[in-house]
Amino acid sequence: MEPFRLAALSDRLPASAGQTQGVDPGDISRSWQRCRMAGLAPEQNRVDQPHFSSAERRVAAERRSTLITHARPIMDYFYGQIKDSGCVMLLSDDTGLLLESAGDLDFCNRAAKVALTPGASWAEDARGTNAIGTALIEGKPIVVNGTEHYLRHNSFLACAAAPLTEPGGKLLGVIDISCDSRRYHPHTFGLVRAAAQMIENRIFEISFAHNTKLRFHYSSECLGSMVEGAIAIDEEGVILGANRSGFALLGLRPEDIGTQEFGRYFGLTMRDLIDMEHRAGGRPLVVHPRRGETLYVSVEQTRGPLIRRPPLSAPEAPKLDALAALDTGDERVNRAISQLRRVLGRKVPVLLQGETGAGKDFFARAIHEAGPRANGPFVAVNCAALPETLIEAELFGHAPGAFTGARKEGSAGRIREAHGGTLFLDEIGDMPLSMQTRLLRVLEEGVVTPIGGKPVAVDFLLVSATHADFSTRIAEKTFREDLYYRLNGLAVSLPPLRERTDLPALINRILEREAQGRQVGTPRLSPELAKAFAEYRWPGNLRQLSGILRTACLMLDDDETELCLHHLSEEAMLDLTTQQCAPKNVEQPGGTLRAQSDAMIAGAVSEAGGNIAAAARALGISRNTLYRRLAAMRTH
Ligand SMILES: Nc1ncnc2c1ncn2[C@@H]1O[C@H](COP(=O)(O)OP(=O)(O)OP(=O)(O)O)[C@@H](O)[C@H]1O
């Protein structure tokens, strides 16, 4: 590659480069230097690529679904403030791929001419110096205005961008505001940084909704404001995550998350914190982490006192690990957990089998968390959800530009992302045959070969799951028998909920989770509801149970302590009560739950002479629900 020549660079870099308020001029010149080194030429027209197909965008959007969910409302809010000023607000992922936009139509049309539109990558090596790609590389907010853009055809733009970081310190993406360079206003830079902070704070709050949080600042007035520092801690005081100000105020590094205790940064032990908190009576605590420093701290607990520990003299209850937490008393589940425990840490592939919603995903995560790889990544891939054309690149990765539409920077692939941790292949029974052959090779040789790239050694624990019957698939030759034996170091079968003997304990466990923070404690089931639950067959297993309980808890008044049938959604009530009235053997011909429920509805409507209101009353459901069910029956 041609060596970088400063003279040539300074010839072209505009004299005004990096003079935008608050921007380090060095950021722009470093970026130009990188562009030249990458072989980009300012006059190049790179409008057409790289642009992602809609299927690739779907995968990228799924990967960053949390980011999109929480960024979108904030983008809409900020865009509302700058609407009609000829600009567009953009969200990209951590590779520079544009995921979302909100902007004025006229300017969006101009921006689309240079591919500043969802589906295009604005990575710096693809589009030269630009706010999104350069902010990703520099890891800080930046403005790129007019001729500071490396590619000439982008020089009509002024763009301000700020990176978005997750509470563990990893880069999530970038938020950007772009407009015509003649209309750039310095406030835009502040606006985009404020939007970034709001998005990050929101993700922090959602991620740690159920954890104890410490909020802090050197100025007591800043507590409760957007700039306050915040960390979430576990019961031992270990820091689980922090917001941007939290990282800055405490000088945290990403590697401190999950490894360091909060006390180190606050000059306090957990016990000091509890004592001070009791004495403070709701006022912020004043702590002195270092000589001459005063930090104001407020403690936010989501449930009960900061730590519910027995008095010091009593022996401490043993801490439940993730697998033990799934043991609620069913003998088959207990046996499965004991078997899993024997192979923990021995790199034996685990195959989880069970009906949909039986808890396979929960188990896979618990195996990861209870084992020695808990600090490594847990990478889950749903083999049934990926289009066949994408699964190869997604799993095995690809070299830069390996195929048409491939990412310029290449992709490590999910298998390599799981290096040092656990790879969870859900619905493995649906993996295409050609991929099965490649996966088998990875498992046998311990190396993964990205498309168009060289083999790379990988080390991960494989957990796979399926609700499919392998013997049929093997007989039909849609699943390789040799791969099946490779996956099946230990096969664990999770019982369907209707066969479990620990329903009350499970219900209680779920209610504890769903009713966290209620003043009157965890609700219990009314005898009538407990009976209906015990008799129900639970076709959707734990997912269905958990969904029904979640909705029912939301229906409770603040002072109610008992969940009754009337707290259930109408659909759930109908399913439960219909089956109660139906004959026990639901598998008899024509006896599926849905068929019985449909028959009951049809009977009630006919008995009421077609009067929907009367039929709904007789069934104990609303007219809307009845109309919905009748419409569904017509389409079946
Ligand atoms: N042990 C458990 N305790 C409480 N709730 C659970 C438990 N296991 C599963 N659930 C609930 O059931 C839901 C579905 O569980 P999970 O995703 O693990 O099932 P699955 O067998 O992987 O389903 P699928 O085959 O459809 O992927 C979870 O989101 C959770 O709400």
The ligand as an SDF file (V2000), in Angstrom:
LIG
                    3D

 31 33  0  0  0  0  0  0  0  0999 V2000
  -37.8830  -22.3440   35.2500 N   0  0  0  0  0  0  0  0  0  0  0  0
  -38.6540  -21.3430   34.8690 C   0  0  0  0  0  0  0  0  0  0  0  0
  -39.2110  -20.5590   35.8010 N   0  0  0  0  0  0  0  0  0  0  0  0
  -40.0290  -19.5500   35.4400 C   0  0  0  0  0  0  0  0  0  0  0  0
  -40.3690  -19.2510   34.1700 N   0  0  0  0  0  0  0  0  0  0  0  0
  -39.8420  -19.9930   33.2050 C   0  0  0  0  0  0  0  0  0  0  0  0
  -38.9480  -21.0730   33.4940 C   0  0  0  0  0  0  0  0  0  0  0  0
  -38.5830  -21.6300   32.3330 N   0  0  0  0  0  0  0  0  0  0  0  0
  -39.2120  -20.9350   31.3590 C   0  0  0  0  0  0  0  0  0  0  0  0
  -39.9640  -19.9590   31.8850 N   0  0  0  0  0  0  0  0  0  0  0  0
  -40.8350  -19.0080   31.1500 C   0  0  0  0  0  0  0  0  0  0  0  0
  -41.2070  -19.5910   29.9110 O   0  0  0  0  0  0  0  0  0  0  0  0
  -40.7360  -18.7970   28.8150 C   0  0  0  0  0  0  0  0  0  0  0  0
  -40.2550  -19.7130   27.7270 C   0  0  0  0  0  0  0  0  0  0  0  0
  -39.0910  -20.3910   28.1750 O   0  0  0  0  0  0  0  0  0  0  0  0
  -37.9510  -20.8230   27.1630 P   0  0  0  0  0  0  0  0  0  0  0  0
  -37.7320  -19.7640   26.1220 O   0  0  0  0  0  0  0  0  0  0  0  0
  -36.7900  -21.2310   27.9750 O   0  0  0  0  0  0  0  0  0  0  0  0
  -38.6580  -22.0790   26.4700 O   0  0  0  0  0  0  0  0  0  0  0  0
  -38.1440  -22.9430   25.2410 P   0  0  0  0  0  0  0  0  0  0  0  0
  -38.3320  -24.3750   25.6090 O   0  0  0  0  0  0  0  0  0  0  0  0
  -36.7480  -22.5150   24.8620 O   0  0  0  0  0  0  0  0  0  0  0  0
  -39.1760  -22.5450   24.1170 O   0  0  0  0  0  0  0  0  0  0  0  0
  -39.0020  -22.6520   22.5050 P   0  0  0  0  0  0  0  0  0  0  0  0
  -38.8430  -24.1030   22.1880 O   0  0  0  0  0  0  0  0  0  0  0  0
  -40.3030  -22.0970   22.0000 O   0  0  0  0  0  0  0  0  0  0  0  0
  -37.8080  -21.8140   22.1510 O   0  0  0  0  0  0  0  0  0  0  0  0
  -39.6580  -17.9120   29.4000 C   0  0  0  0  0  0  0  0  0  0  0  0
  -39.5420  -16.6900   28.7220 O   0  0  0  0  0  0  0  0  0  0  0  0
  -40.1220  -17.7110   30.8180 C   0  0  0  0  0  0  0  0  0  0  0  0
  -41.0680  -16.6660   30.8590 O   0  0  0  0  0  0  0  0  0  0  0  0
  1  2  1  0
  2  3  1  0
  2  7  2  0
  3  4  2  0
  4  5  1  0
  5  6  2  0
  6  7  1  0
  6 10  1  0
  7  8  1  0
  8  9  2  0
  9 10  1  0
 10 11  1  0
 11 12  1  0
 11 30  1  0
 12 13  1  0
 13 14  1  0
 13 28  1  0
 14 15  1  0
 15 16  1  0
 16 17  2  0
 16 18  1  0
 16 19  1  0
 19 20  1  0
 20 21  2  0
 20 22  1  0
 20 23  1  0
 23 24  1  0
 24 25  2  0
 24 26  1  0
 24 27  1  0
 28 29  1  0
 28 30  1  0
 30 31  1  0
M  END
$$$$
